[in-house]
Amino acid sequence: MSAVVPFGVIVAVAIVFIVIAVLSSAQRANDVALDTEQQLFMRALADRGERVPEISDAVLKEIAWRLGLNNLRRMDAARSATGDDVLQLADEKGEALARFAWTPSTPGQEIIYRVIPFVLVALSAFALLAGLVLRHMRRTAETIEATETRLRHLAMHDPLCGLPNRIFFGEQLETTIENVRQTRAALRFSTSISIISR
């Protein structure tokens, strides 16, 4: 049973590291997708050759469809929906020409949604395996204990009639002698203490 505990700890630590790696990979994938979406949007605007203030909703729809940008829109107000990516285009002087927003794609969430079932299956399989191993170990220990008890009984008793034999008598005699010695030592000690206290 002691070998199962370290194995379980090792597996649990490995699963934690796998989950951390998946989460960090998912975050990296989201960041890369966001940067790529911004670069593709800027390239698509440059390819159109239109001036930014004159971009129509039809052009935005075409760019959104071609690049796979969800909910691409021009923003006039300074606020955007939570979780939206906002890109502000500025001229050479740094003055804002236009603001565009879209709901960014999140490939990291897709990674997590695809990996979580496998992690849960792995954890369930590990829990089931650990339960089966512990059950087997418990049964084996009970069998060994019962066998030892039976062998001890056979060693201490006659196999034909079942009466205690010489070995049993010798062990009982040794135990009784040892108990008497301990009792005498305790009596001597208590007697000497009572004599000293007077």
URWO-V757983 format. One record per run of one state. SS is the DSSP state (hx for helix, st for strand, lp for the rest). FROM is the first residue (numbers start at 0). TO is the last residue. Records with the same first field share a line. If there is no record, write none. Layout:
BEGIN
SS = FROM-TO  FROM-TO
END
This chain:
BEGIN
lp = 0-0  48-50  54-55  67-68  75-82  90-94  103-105  157-162  164-164  197-197
hx = 1-47  51-53  56-66  106-155  165-196
st = 69-74  83-89  95-102  156-156  163-163
END
